[in-house]
Amino acid sequence: MAKPSHSAEAEEESLKLVEDFVDELSGALNSLGGVKPVMIVDTYRFRSAKHLHRAVAGFAFLRRPGLVDSSKFLVRPALEMAFKLQAVRLHPEMFFRIAHEERRQDRHLMQGQPELQEESDKNWERFKAAFAKDYPAIPIPNLCDRCDRLSIARVAEKAEMKPYYDSHYRIYSRYTHGALQASAGNIDEVTNPADNPTMAICGLVALDNLISFGAKSANHDTLVERLERVSLR
């Protein structure tokens, strides 16, 4: 990640862009009129887009009064959501892989609780049946054979967003994990100019997914043009 200067004017321009993405996402969700996707993968995408909308809105809410340090904690989770959302949009079978990885992690939480484990197993069988119904051409056994631990790097690669994983995701992870450089503020100068554009990109991922369901977005192209401008600075 480069180390450009970040003026008050640049901060205002890029933050306003994030806020406009929040408003556009709100309008896109409202335009669907309560209509929700039927297929299990699309339901996941719809809910993930709403979840990402909340993260971007929370970031803007913190950023506007100057809580820059606090806002940085939301960048990495938002990127992770964007990776998953875009990966599933491009490759529906990735939803199965993501669900399997969450199941693997849940099993650790349910150790010593057989009743919860039994219910989880039943839910998993229902999930597999629903996935197979929606995607009969995707062989479940073959997916299961590939269900080793799924890394976020692999998800980002499938989302065609690997460069963001290698740069932005890695550096914002230092804030999430309380790394020394982040705690000391030593990387703030590097990340400050990237905070808002990165969250705007996450907003765009959510917006594009909602549009794919038929959501209305009159300002989509204008927002993309503005994002390109602030990202080049």
ZAMIBA-461240 format. One line per 3 residues: their letters; for each residue x, y, z of N, C-alpha, C, O. Coordinates in pm, 1 decimal. Each point is the difference from the previous one (the first is absolute). Last residue first. Layout:
REM ZAMIBA-461240
A	X:Y:Z:X:Y:Z:X:Y:Z:X:Y:Z; ...
***
This chain:
REM ZAMIBA-461240
RLS	-604.4:876.0:-634.6:74.2:105.7:66.1:92.0:-53.8:108.1:70.0:77.3:65.5; -392.6:-327.2:-341.1:122.3:32.4:-75.3:86.5:102.3:71.8:114.5:21.9:-39.5; -546.4:-163.0:197.5:94.7:-111.2:12.3:131.5:29.4:-69.5:103.2:-57.3:34.8
VRE	-475.8:357.5:-58.1:63.3:5.1:132.3:102.0:-111.3:16.9:96.0:15.6:75.4; -338.8:0.5:-486.0:77.3:123.1:20.4:71.5:0.1:134.6:119.2:30.0:6.8; -413.7:-384.2:-113.9:121.3:-8.5:-81.9:86.9:122.6:21.4:122.5:-10.8:5.1
LRE	-543.6:7.6:195.3:90.1:-95.4:65.8:130.4:-11.6:-75.2:106.9:-5.5:60.8; -452.6:259.7:-252.2:59.7:70.0:115.0:98.4:-90.2:73.3:105.1:46.1:44.7; -349.1:-239.0:-395.4:91.4:101.4:-52.9:69.4:75.5:113.3:120.5:24.6:-6.2
VLT	-457.3:-328.1:122.4:118.2:-71.7:-49.2:103.0:98.4:-54.2:119.5:-15.3:25.0; -536.1:185.9:103.9:77.3:-41.6:117.6:127.7:-72.5:-41.7:105.6:20.2:60.0; -412.2:94.8:-394.0:63.8:121.0:52.8:86.8:-33.6:120.4:109.7:53.8:15.2
DHN	-374.5:-396.3:-200.6:111.2:34.9:-88.9:75.5:123.6:49.1:122.6:6.4:-9.7; -513.4:-149.6:257.0:107.3:-98.4:-1.7:120.0:45.7:-82.0:112.6:1.0:49.8; -567.7:202.3:71.9:129.3:69.0:9.6:120.1:-94.2:-9.0:112.4:41.5:28.1
ASK	-585.3:-176.6:-36.5:12.1:105.2:-100.7:139.3:61.7:-3.8:41.8:52.8:-103.0; -269.7:-521.1:256.4:112.2:82.1:43.4:27.7:105.1:-106.6:77.4:-22.9:-92.9; -434.0:-424.5:264.1:20.0:121.0:-77.6:115.8:82.2:57.8:14.9:10.9:121.7
AGF	-112.2:-571.5:-115.3:-7.2:125.0:75.1:29.8:119.1:-91.2:77.1:-11.6:-95.2; -73.8:-479.2:-7.2:-100.8:88.8:-53.0:-14.4:130.9:75.3:-91.6:77.3:-28.2; 417.6:-441.7:88.6:-131.5:-50.3:40.3:-113.2:87.8:-52.8:-117.2:-29.7:23.0
SIL	573.1:144.1:-89.2:-18.4:-128.0:-69.1:-131.7:-66.4:37.0:-46.4:-89.1:-71.1; 188.5:484.9:290.3:-47.9:29.3:-135.2:-25.6:-129.4:-77.1:-92.4:-7.2:-81.0; 290.2:-24.1:504.8:-141.8:34.0:10.6:-59.7:29.1:-137.0:-113.4:-38.4:-28.5
NDL	576.3:-40.7:52.0:-73.8:-122.4:30.6:-149.3:27.5:11.0:-80.7:-79.9:-47.5; 371.1:443.4:-12.6:-7.1:-80.3:-122.1:-76.5:-129.6:22.9:-72.7:-46.0:-88.0; 157.0:322.0:463.2:-95.9:61.7:-91.7:-15.5:-82.7:-127.2:-112.1:-22.5:-45.9
AVL	438.3:-104.5:366.6:-134.9:-22.9:50.3:-104.5:52.8:-97.4:-101.1:-65.6:-25.1; 547.7:154.2:-77.3:-24.6:-145.0:-8.8:-142.4:-31.7:45.9:-71.6:-75.7:-65.4; 219.7:515.6:119.9:-27.9:-29.7:-140.2:-28.7:-148.7:-19.4:-89.6:-36.7:-75.9
GCI	229.6:190.0:500.5:-136.3:43.6:-29.0:-40.2:-32.6:-142.9:-114.4:-37.7:-25.4; 555.0:-37.5:150.3:-86.7:-99.9:64.3:-146.8:34.9:-24.3:-82.8:-87.8:-24.3; 395.3:398.0:-120.6:8.4:-119.9:-83.6:-89.2:-110.2:56.5:-68.7:-69.7:-74.6
AMT	120.0:456.6:329.3:-84.6:27.6:-116.6:0.0:-119.4:-95.0:-103.5:-32.6:-58.2; 389.6:24.0:426.2:-138.2:-25.2:41.5:-97.0:29.9:-113.4:-104.9:-63.7:-10.4; 555.4:156.4:-68.7:-16.0:-144.1:21.1:-142.8:-33.3:40.8:-57.8:-97.1:-48.9
PND	185.9:553.9:0.3:-15.0:-69.2:-128.3:-21.0:-150.7:16.1:-75.2:-61.1:-75.9; 156.2:310.2:477.3:-128.5:30.0:-64.0:-15.5:-67.7:-136.4:-103.9:-61.1:-25.0; 523.0:4.1:263.6:-115.5:-44.1:78.4:-130.6:17.5:-76.1:-73.3:-96.6:-21.2
APN	533.5:234.0:-114.4:-62.8:-119.0:-59.2:-128.2:-41.1:70.4:-78.6:-76.6:-55.8; 377.2:445.4:189.8:-55.9:30.0:-132.4:-77.5:-116.5:-60.6:-82.4:20.2:-89.3; 290.9:-85.2:525.1:-102.1:105.3:-0.1:-57.2:29.8:-139.2:-122.0:8.3:-14.2
TVE	497.8:-321.6:125.2:-136.1:-47.4:-20.9:-104.6:110.2:-11.6:-102.9:-19.9:-64.4; 576.1:106.1:141.0:-12.6:-80.9:-121.6:-145.9:-33.9:-27.9:-44.7:4.8:-114.6; 160.3:222.6:506.5:27.1:89.1:-112.9:-15.0:-72.5:-133.0:-37.9:58.7:-101.4
DIN	1.0:-301.5:511.6:-116.1:84.6:-28.0:21.5:88.0:-122.7:-91.2:18.4:-80.7; 388.6:-344.2:316.7:-43.9:-23.9:-137.6:-121.4:86.1:-36.9:-58.0:-16.3:-107.4; 275.2:24.6:544.0:108.1:14.8:-97.2:-44.0:-20.9:-145.0:69.6:41.5:-92.7
GAS	-291.9:-56.3:556.4:-37.3:99.7:-100.4:101.1:15.6:-111.5:-6.3:95.9:-76.9; -18.7:-410.2:466.8:84.4:118.7:15.5:-34.9:110.3:-99.1:52.6:111.0:9.3; -273.2:-532.2:-23.6:-27.6:58.5:131.7:78.5:129.3:21.5:-47.8:92.9:65.0
AQL	130.2:-347.7:-457.4:-132.6:62.4:-3.1:-30.0:70.1:132.0:-49.3:112.7:0.7; 449.1:-355.8:-37.3:6.5:114.1:-92.1:-133.8:73.1:-6.0:-4.2:122.7:-9.6; 35.6:-523.2:266.6:73.6:111.4:59.8:-0.9:123.3:-90.0:-21.3:111.8:46.7
AGH	-390.3:-454.1:-77.3:144.2:-7.2:-23.8:68.4:127.2:51.2:-62.0:106.1:8.4; -422.3:-291.1:4.9:73.9:79.2:97.0:150.4:-10.3:-14.5:72.3:-4.3:99.6; -445.0:-186.6:-373.1:73.1:-86.2:92.6:85.7:76.7:99.8:74.6:-60.1:77.2
TYR	-336.4:285.1:-413.7:-90.3:-97.9:59.9:69.9:-80.7:108.6:-58.6:-28.0:104.5; 310.2:330.5:-368.6:-86.9:70.9:95.0:-88.8:-99.5:74.1:-17.5:9.7:121.4; 284.4:-180.4:-456.8:86.1:41.9:111.1:-78.4:81.2:102.0:28.4:-6.1:119.6
SYI	-217.1:-134.0:-532.3:-0.8:-107.4:99.9:85.8:37.6:120.6:-21.9:-50.1:110.3; 13.1:318.9:-499.7:-108.1:30.7:93.9:-17.3:-110.3:104.1:-57.8:23.6:106.1; 382.9:-80.7:-447.4:39.2:112.9:85.8:-111.2:35.4:98.6:29.0:38.0:113.5
RYH	-100.7:-392.8:-427.8:111.7:-30.9:88.8:31.6:116.7:93.9:23.6:-20.6:119.1; -353.2:75.8:-455.5:-45.3:-92.5:104.1:111.1:-28.4:100.6:-23.5:-3.6:120.7; 132.0:275.4:-501.5:-90.9:62.8:95.1:-40.2:-93.2:114.1:8.4:37.8:116.8
SDY	294.9:-230.9:-449.8:39.9:132.5:48.1:-92.1:48.9:111.0:38.2:-0.6:117.1; -98.2:-426.5:-330.4:145.1:7.9:18.5:45.6:133.7:55.8:106.4:8.2:61.2; -566.7:-85.0:-174.0:40.0:-85.0:112.4:148.2:18.9:30.0:39.2:13.2:115.9
YPK	-213.7:199.5:-489.2:-46.1:66.8:121.8:32.9:-81.8:124.0:25.3:55.3:107.0; 70.2:-237.3:-535.7:89.1:112.9:30.3:-41.4:75.5:126.5:85.6:49.8:73.1; -364.6:-410.6:-234.9:120.6:-41.2:71.4:95.4:116.4:26.5:61.7:3.0:106.5
MEA	-525.9:-72.0:-312.5:39.4:116.2:80.3:128.1:-29.0:78.2:25.1:61.1:103.9; -337.0:-351.7:-373.4:82.2:82.5:-88.9:37.1:131.3:68.6:5.9:105.8:-62.6; -237.8:-496.9:249.8:-74.1:124.6:-20.4:67.8:91.6:-100.1:-54.2:104.8:-35.2
KEA	257.9:-507.1:170.8:-119.6:-36.8:-74.4:-86.8:122.7:-29.0:-72.8:3.9:-99.2; 451.6:59.7:369.4:42.6:-40.6:-134.4:-120.5:-33.9:-87.0:-6.8:41.6:-115.6; -64.2:49.6:569.2:32.2:122.8:-72.8:43.4:-31.2:-143.0:-33.0:73.5:-93.0
VRA	-39.5:-436.9:379.9:-126.9:66.0:-29.1:24.6:126.3:-82.7:-69.4:24.9:-98.5; 443.9:-250.2:261.2:-62.8:-76.7:-108.4:-132.8:63.1:-40.4:-32.4:6.2:-118.6; 254.9:176.8:486.1:78.7:25.5:-121.0:-61.2:-71.4:-119.7:-6.8:55.4:-109.7
ISL	-162.1:-132.2:538.4:-52.2:123.6:-57.3:77.6:36.0:-126.7:-54.9:60.4:-92.1; 19.8:-578.6:229.6:64.7:122.9:44.2:-66.6:121.0:-64.2:-60.3:-10.2:-106.9; -88.6:-516.4:241.1:-11.7:103.9:-101.7:58.2:130.0:52.5:-49.1:55.2:98.5
RDC	117.3:-614.5:-0.3:-18.9:132.2:58.9:3.9:106.2:-109.2:91.1:2.6:-82.8; -240.8:-448.6:-110.7:100.8:22.4:101.1:-22.9:139.6:55.9:-97.5:65.6:-36.6; -178.4:-338.3:-308.0:-31.4:83.9:115.9:107.1:-6.7:108.0:-28.6:-35.0:114.5
RDC	-43.5:-197.5:-557.7:90.1:115.1:-1.3:-15.0:86.7:125.3:59.4:107.4:9.1; -330.2:-494.0:-86.5:137.3:-49.5:-10.0:100.8:114.2:5.7:114.0:-19.5:42.0; -577.1:113.5:-57.8:40.4:-48.5:132.2:143.8:-49.6:-1.7:72.8:16.7:97.8
LNP	-268.5:112.6:-504.4:22.5:116.7:84.9:50.3:-44.4:136.6:93.1:59.1:54.7; -224.3:-393.2:-349.3:125.7:60.2:-44.1:33.7:123.0:82.2:116.7:23.6:31.5; -533.2:-239.5:47.3:115.4:-81.5:44.3:133.8:59.1:-39.6:95.4:-3.9:77.7
IPI	-501.8:223.8:-228.9:32.2:17.8:142.4:119.1:-86.0:43.2:88.1:50.5:69.5; -197.2:138.6:-573.2:1.3:-122.3:79.8:46.2:24.2:144.0:114.5:38.3:23.9; -378.4:268.3:-400.9:121.5:7.2:82.1:2.5:-121.3:92.1:-82.4:-8.7:91.1
APY	-284.4:94.0:-383.9:117.1:-27.2:-83.6:130.4:5.9:77.2:104.5:-39.8:-51.5; -542.3:144.0:242.6:16.0:-144.4:-24.6:123.1:-34.7:-83.4:48.3:-113.1:5.2; -234.8:522.2:290.2:112.4:-16.2:-91.8:26.1:-148.6:-25.9:101.9:-53.7:43.2
DKA	-468.6:198.0:232.7:20.8:122.0:-79.1:107.2:-16.9:-106.5:-7.1:62.5:-105.8; -83.7:-421.6:404.4:-122.4:29.4:-74.6:18.9:120.4:-91.0:-43.9:-0.5:-115.0; 388.0:-119.7:414.6:-7.3:-95.2:-110.9:-123.9:24.7:-85.5:4.1:-18.1:-121.7
FAA	46.9:270.1:515.1:101.7:38.9:-97.2:-7.6:-91.1:-122.5:6.9:47.4:-113.4; -282.7:-150.8:476.2:-45.4:123.2:-65.2:98.6:44.1:-107.0:-40.3:44.2:-107.7; 155.2:-415.1:373.6:-113.5:-34.5:-85.8:-49.4:122.9:-76.7:-32.6:-8.9:-118.3
KFR	370.8:66.8:440.1:51.1:-73.2:-115.8:-112.2:-34.6:-97.5:17.5:8.4:-121.6; -136.1:191.9:532.3:70.7:93.9:-86.5:50.5:-69.9:-125.7:-14.8:52.9:-110.2; -181.8:-312.9:443.9:-102.0:79.7:-68.1:65.2:98.5:-96.9:-49.6:23.0:-110.2
EWN	333.4:-272.2:382.4:-61.1:-87.6:-99.5:-108.6:74.2:-77.2:-13.9:-18.5:-120.9; 216.4:243.3:478.1:94.9:-17.4:-109.3:-58.1:-88.4:-109.7:18.5:27.8:-118.5; -260.5:33.8:517.3:-2.2:121.7:-82.0:92.2:-12.7:-119.7:-31.3:47.1:-109.4
KDS	37.1:-392.4:424.3:-126.4:-1.7:-74.5:-10.0:122.2:-92.3:-42.7:-10.4:-114.9; 408.3:-14.2:407.0:12.4:-101.8:-104.3:-126.4:-6.9:-86.0:7.2:-16.6:-121.8; -7.7:295.6:500.8:85.6:55.1:-104.4:15.1:-97.5:-115.4:-1.0:40.5:-116.3
EEQ	-225.2:-183.9:499.6:-81.0:95.7:-74.1:78.9:62.4:-113.8:-53.8:22.7:-108.3; 287.1:-307.8:396.5:-100.2:-76.6:-75.2:-87.3:92.7:-84.3:-27.0:-28.6:-116.6; 338.0:220.3:411.9:68.4:-61.7:-113.6:-98.5:-77.2:-87.1:8.6:2.9:-122.8
LEP	-161.4:183.4:526.6:26.0:104.1:-98.3:65.8:-57.1:-125.1:-31.2:40.7:-111.9; -33.4:-332.7:465.3:-129.8:39.8:-52.9:15.1:109.1:-105.4:-65.8:-3.0:-104.0; 451.6:-158.5:346.8:-50.6:-91.0:-103.4:-134.4:41.6:-59.1:-25.0:-25.0:-118.0
QGQ	444.3:249.5:368.5:-141.6:34.9:-4.0:-67.6:-82.1:-110.7:-28.6:52.4:-107.6; 505.7:-49.1:196.6:-60.0:-28.6:130.3:-146.4:36.2:8.5:-58.3:-4.5:108.3; 303.2:254.3:-482.3:60.2:-116.4:66.0:-58.8:-18.5:139.9:-8.4:94.6:78.4
MLH	-78.5:257.7:-423.5:-101.9:-91.0:53.3:57.0:-125.2:64.8:-73.6:-93.9:30.2; 332.4:443.8:-250.8:-79.9:68.2:101.9:-97.2:-94.1:69.3:-41.0:24.5:113.5; 305.8:-175.0:-478.3:87.1:25.7:115.4:-78.8:65.2:113.0:25.8:-26.7:117.4
RDQ	-237.3:-44.0:-529.1:16.7:-127.2:71.3:90.6:16.4:121.5:-17.4:-68.6:100.7; -54.1:426.0:-413.6:-106.7:-15.7:98.3:16.7:-127.2:82.5:-36.2:-3.1:117.6; 328.2:91.4:-481.9:30.3:84.1:115.1:-104.9:-14.4:109.2:32.5:2.3:118.8
RRE	-102.3:-228.6:-523.6:120.0:-54.5:63.5:35.3:79.2:125.2:36.5:-57.8:102.4; -385.2:217.4:-372.6:-40.8:-120.5:73.7:118.7:-60.0:74.4:-12.5:-42.0:115.1; 93.6:397.0:-406.0:-66.5:48.1:121.1:-46.3:-117.7:86.0:6.7:5.7:122.8
EHA	180.1:-110.2:-537.2:103.4:54.6:88.5:-61.7:53.0:129.2:56.1:-19.0:107.9; -345.3:-130.9:-446.2:71.8:-112.9:59.3:107.3:47.7:97.1:20.2:-60.0:105.6; -254.4:380.2:-356.8:-87.4:-59.4:100.6:69.5:-117.2:70.4:-13.3:-17.4:121.1
IRF	235.7:216.1:-481.4:-4.6:92.8:112.5:-84.8:-57.0:112.5:37.6:7.9:117.0; -19.8:-249.5:-519.9:129.8:-3.3:66.6:1.2:90.0:124.2:53.3:-37.5:104.4; -434.5:42.5:-379.8:11.0:-129.0:68.7:130.3:-7.4:78.1:2.0:-45.2:114.5
FME	-62.6:414.7:-386.3:-90.2:8.9:114.3:4.8:-129.5:80.4:-0.5:2.5:123.0; 228.6:32.4:-533.5:75.8:53.5:112.6:-88.5:17.5:123.4:50.0:0.0:112.5; -217.8:-133.2:-544.3:48.4:-110.1:82.6:82.2:47.9:119.5:18.1:-74.1:96.6
PHL	-183.8:379.9:-434.7:-97.6:-42.3:100.4:46.7:-114.1:89.7:-40.6:-9.3:115.8; 299.2:398.5:-387.0:11.2:-146.1:8.1:-95.6:-50.8:108.0:38.9:-6.8:116.6; -27.6:469.5:-227.3:70.0:-50.6:-117.4:1.3:-152.1:-5.9:-0.5:-59.1:-108.0
RVA	-199.1:278.7:481.3:-67.0:49.2:-120.7:63.4:-58.5:-125.5:-71.1:-38.1:-92.9; 270.4:-47.9:507.5:-121.6:-79.3:-17.7:-76.7:45.7:-123.6:-60.7:-81.5:-69.4; 444.0:322.6:189.2:39.3:-136.5:-36.4:-122.5:-85.9:-27.3:-2.7:-77.8:-95.4
QLK	-56.7:517.8:261.0:36.7:-1.5:-141.9:39.8:-139.6:-45.3:-29.5:-38.3:-113.2; -76.0:100.3:569.3:-115.9:35.4:-81.6:32.0:-10.1:-148.0:-77.6:-56.3:-77.2; 426.8:-3.3:391.9:-94.5:-112.7:-0.2:-117.6:26.5:-92.9:-41.0:-87.0:-76.9
FAM	357.5:435.1:137.1:62.1:-116.2:-64.9:-100.7:-113.9:-12.4:-17.2:-57.4:-107.5; -114.8:433.3:354.2:-0.1:26.7:-143.7:61.6:-116.2:-77.6:-50.6:-38.2:-105.6; 60.7:25.5:575.8:-136.3:-18.4:-48.8:-6.2:20.0:-150.7:-68.0:-74.7:-70.3
ELA	473.8:165.9:275.2:-25.6:-144.4:4.9:-141.4:-30.7:-50.1:-20.8:-96.7:-73.3; 145.8:548.8:119.6:69.9:-63.5:-112.3:-28.3:-149.8:-4.6:-21.7:-56.3:-107.2; -142.5:294.8:474.4:-74.0:35.0:-121.3:65.1:-63.3:-122.9:-69.5:-50.9:-87.9
PRV	283.8:4.3:507.8:-122.1:-81.2:-9.9:-80.3:29.3:-126.0:-58.0:-90.5:-60.0; 447.8:361.0:131.1:31.4:-140.7:-27.1:-125.2:-87.2:-5.4:-13.4:-78.2:-94.2; -39.6:537.8:212.1:44.2:-17.8:-138.7:27.3:-146.5:-32.0:-47.2:-51.1:-101.6
LFK	-86.0:261.0:534.6:-105.2:-56.4:-84.8:48.3:-33.0:-141.0:-71.7:-65.8:-75.4; 336.7:282.0:424.0:-28.7:-136.7:42.1:-103.1:-67.8:-89.5:-10.1:-122.7:-0.4; 138.9:588.4:-40.8:92.0:-93.0:-64.8:-28.0:-145.5:36.6:33.0:-90.7:-76.3
SSD	-259.6:476.7:273.3:-54.6:-43.3:-128.8:87.4:-106.4:-65.9:-50.8:-84.0:-74.3; 182.8:303.5:479.5:-104.6:-100.4:21.2:-51.1:-55.1:-132.1:-30.5:-118.7:-10.8; 346.5:470.2:-0.3:60.9:-120.4:56.8:-102.6:-111.0:17.5:28.1:-116.2:-29.3
VLG	-179.9:542.7:-112.1:74.5:-70.4:-104.5:59.4:-129.9:52.9:-8.1:-103.7:-65.9; -353.1:461.0:203.8:48.4:-119.4:69.5:72.6:-91.0:-99.9:-40.1:-113.8:-24.3; -200.6:548.9:-58.1:144.7:-1.3:19.2:55.4:-119.0:75.2:115.8:2.2:41.8
PRR	-582.0:105.1:-196.8:39.0:86.5:112.2:149.4:-4.7:32.3:44.1:57.9:99.3; -206.4:-320.6:-474.2:-46.3:137.6:-15.6:36.7:88.4:119.0:44.6:112.6:-22.1; 38.4:-595.3:6.5:98.4:85.0:-68.0:-41.4:146.9:-1.0:83.6:89.0:15.9
LFA	-362.5:-446.0:156.9:115.2:27.1:86.2:92.8:104.6:-61.8:56.6:83.9:70.1; -425.7:-226.3:-321.7:-52.1:59.8:122.9:113.4:36.3:95.8:-4.2:104.5:64.9; 97.8:-347.0:-459.2:-25.7:140.8:-29.4:-49.1:73.8:124.5:34.4:116.1:22.0
FGA	30.2:-582.4:15.2:127.9:66.3:-25.7:-21.5:149.6:-21.1:69.4:81.9:60.1; -448.0:-352.2:-29.3:63.4:18.2:130.5:133.2:71.3:-11.1:33.8:84.6:82.8; -258.0:-206.0:-478.7:-71.8:107.5:68.5:61.3:28.9:136.4:12.5:115.9:39.5
VAR	153.9:-479.0:-283.5:39.4:124.7:-65.7:-67.8:119.0:67.3:61.5:105.1:17.9; -183.5:-531.8:132.5:139.9:26.6:33.5:46.4:132.7:-59.9:66.9:78.9:66.6; -500.5:-238.9:-170.5:7.7:42.9:139.8:143.7:36.5:38.0:22.9:97.8:71.2
HLH	-95.5:-283.5:-497.0:-57.8:135.0:6.7:10.7:53.8:141.9:36.9:115.8:19.5; 69.0:-561.5:-89.5:109.2:87.5:-43.2:-45.2:145.6:0.8:77.9:89.2:33.6; -399.0:-413.1:57.0:98.0:-0.2:108.6:115.4:94.0:-32.0:47.9:73.3:86.6
KAS	-371.4:-151.9:-418.3:-57.4:80.7:108.1:99.6:13.3:114.9:14.7:107.5:58.2; 106.6:-392.4:-403.7:1.9:137.2:-49.1:-57.9:94.6:104.8:52.5:109.6:20.0; -73.9:-567.0:65.4:137.7:47.9:13.7:12.1:143.0:-48.7:74.6:78.9:57.9
RFR	-486.0:-302.5:-112.4:24.7:29.5:141.2:139.7:53.8:22.1:19.8:87.6:84.2; -128.2:-225.0:-519.5:-85.4:111.4:39.4:26.6:40.6:144.5:17.5:118.1:30.1; 196.8:-501.6:-197.6:55.0:122.0:-58.7:-79.8:122.3:41.9:57.1:104.4:31.3
YTD	-216.5:-528.6:99.6:125.6:31.8:68.8:58.2:130.1:-51.6:44.2:83.8:78.6; -413.8:-249.6:-301.4:-40.7:47.0:132.9:121.8:38.7:81.7:-0.4:101.5:69.7; 70.7:-303.7:-481.4:-39.0:140.4:-16.0:-50.1:59.3:131.2:17.7:119.1:25.9
VIM	91.5:-575.7:-39.2:121.6:78.9:-20.4:-34.0:148.5:-10.9:70.3:85.1:54.5; -426.9:-395.4:-23.5:74.2:7.1:126.0:125.7:85.4:-13.5:33.8:74.6:92.0; -481.6:15.9:-386.6:107.8:-98.8:3.7:89.7:23.3:121.2:22.7:114.1:40.2
VPK	-375.9:193.5:-127.1:-50.6:-131.6:40.5:112.8:-101.0:15.5:2.0:-77.3:95.9; -24.8:647.7:-31.1:33.3:-111.6:-88.4:-47.7:-132.7:56.6:-13.5:-16.4:121.3; -251.5:467.7:1.1:125.5:-64.7:34.4:27.0:-115.2:-96.0:-93.8:-64.0:-47.6
VGG	-216.7:552.5:118.4:18.1:-123.2:-76.5:136.8:-58.4:29.9:101.4:69.1:-10.6; -270.6:357.2:178.3:-22.1:-117.0:84.0:12.8:-132.1:-73.0:-11.2:-106.0:61.7; 85.9:534.9:-279.8:-136.1:-10.3:50.6:-28.9:-123.5:82.3:-111.0:-53.2:-3.6
LSN	503.4:260.9:-250.7:-38.3:-140.4:-16.6:-138.0:-27.4:58.1:-59.6:-104.3:-27.0; 282.9:526.1:66.9:-59.4:-18.5:-132.0:-42.7:-143.6:-25.8:-81.9:-26.3:-88.1; 318.9:161.5:485.8:-141.4:40.7:2.9:-68.9:-26.3:-133.3:-119.0:-31.1:-3.9
LAG	582.5:-45.0:34.3:-72.4:-97.1:82.4:-149.2:32.8:2.2:-84.0:-89.1:-12.4; 364.3:393.6:-203.1:-5.3:-125.2:-75.7:-77.8:-106.7:76.7:-80.4:-73.0:-58.0; 167.6:487.9:269.5:-99.8:12.9:-105.1:-16.0:-127.9:-80.5:-111.3:-36.9:-37.4
SLE	448.1:53.0:360.3:-130.1:7.7:67.0:-111.5:7.8:-103.5:-102.0:-68.0:11.6; 540.2:90.1:-169.5:-32.4:-136.0:44.3:-135.9:-2.8:69.3:-78.1:-93.1:-19.9; 250.4:508.3:-101.9:-38.5:-74.6:-120.0:-37.7:-143.3:34.2:-92.8:-56.2:-58.1
DVF	260.3:335.6:401.9:-133.2:44.7:-42.5:-48.3:-79.8:-121.4:-117.2:-36.9:-7.7; 554.9:-43.7:153.9:-94.4:-44.0:102.9:-142.5:36.4:-40.4:-90.7:-82.7:9.4; 436.6:243.2:-275.9:-19.5:-143.5:-22.0:-99.3:-56.1:102.3:-83.6:-83.9:-33.5
DEV	214.8:524.3:86.9:-90.5:-10.5:-114.3:-23.2:-146.1:-38.3:-108.4:-35.7:-46.2; 418.0:133.9:386.3:-135.1:31.4:46.2:-102.1:-11.7:-113.6:-113.3:-43.1:21.4; 569.2:-7.4:-128.0:-45.9:-112.7:81.9:-143.8:23.4:45.4:-83.2:-90.4:-7.5
LKL	286.6:443.5:-217.8:-25.7:-111.4:-91.5:-51.3:-121.3:76.5:-95.6:-64.6:-42.8; 242.4:433.7:284.8:-130.7:28.2:-60.7:-37.1:-110.7:-97.9:-117.2:-35.4:-12.4; 543.4:19.5:195.6:-100.3:-37.0:100.2:-140.4:24.6:-53.5:-90.7:-80.0:22.9
SEE	457.7:214.0:-288.2:-11.9:-145.9:2.6:-102.2:-47.4:103.2:-67.4:-100.6:-21.8; 157.7:567.3:-17.6:-49.2:-51.9:-127.8:-23.2:-151.1:6.1:-103.2:-50.1:-44.7; 300.2:267.0:418.1:-141.4:36.3:-14.8:-58.7:-59.4:-129.0:-111.3:-52.6:-0.2
EAE	574.9:-1.8:79.9:-79.4:-75.8:97.5:-148.4:27.5:-18.2:-81.0:-92.8:-0.1; 383.5:344.1:-251.6:-7.4:-137.1:-50.3:-82.3:-87.8:93.0:-75.6:-86.0:-45.3; 159.7:527.4:180.3:-87.8:0.0:-116.5:-17.4:-140.9:-56.5:-110.1:-39.5:-38.3
ASH	415.5:114.6:387.4:-136.7:8.4:51.0:-99.4:-3.0:-115.5:-108.4:-56.9:12.8; 570.1:-181.1:-112.6:-43.4:131.2:43.4:-142.0:-6.0:54.4:-70.7:-99.1:-17.7; 499.2:-239.0:-65.1:-145.4:-5.1:12.7:-47.5:131.4:59.1:8.6:22.2:120.8
SPK	443.1:-282.9:-403.5:-47.9:94.4:100.1:-151.8:-4.6:1.5:-62.3:-43.4:-96.9; 329.8:-402.7:-45.7:-30.4:135.4:-48.0:-39.1:90.9:114.0:-31.3:-46.8:109.5; 253.8:-439.0:-186.7:-4.0:91.5:113.5:-26.5:142.6:-48.9:87.4:86.1:9.6
AM	-197.7:-638.6:-184.6:81.0:120.3:-13.7:-18.0:91.4:120.7:-82.5:-26.3:87.6; 47.6:-520.1:-105.1:-84.8:119.4:0.0:87.8:123.7:0.0:93.5:11.7:79.2
***
